[in-house]
């Protein structure tokens, strides 16, 4: 019985921590602005369209030049 009492006493004697309201820092996630996300998406799509147009133009130019050289 004495060993059981010593275990109970040890578990009761845990240190306590005092927390005041000033010590607690609450982190909230910032809200996401949907308009900002949509504008980023539009800019990305616009840049992809420009890249695609550039590569299709380049391929078309190469095909036309090859056709002209082959017809001579």
C-alpha positions, 0 to 999 in steps of 0.5 A: 500500500505504501508504494501505491500511495507514493505513486499517487502523491507523485502524480498529484504533485505536478507543477502548474503553469499559470497562463494569463490572457496576454501570454496566449497568442492566437494565430488565425489564417488570413482569408483568401481573396478569390479575386486575387486568385482568379487574377493570378489564374487569368495571367497564367492562362494568358501567358500560356496562350502567348507561349502556345501561339509563339510555338505554333507560329514558329512551327508554321513558319518552319513548315512554310519555309521548308515547303518553299525550299522543297518546291524550288 
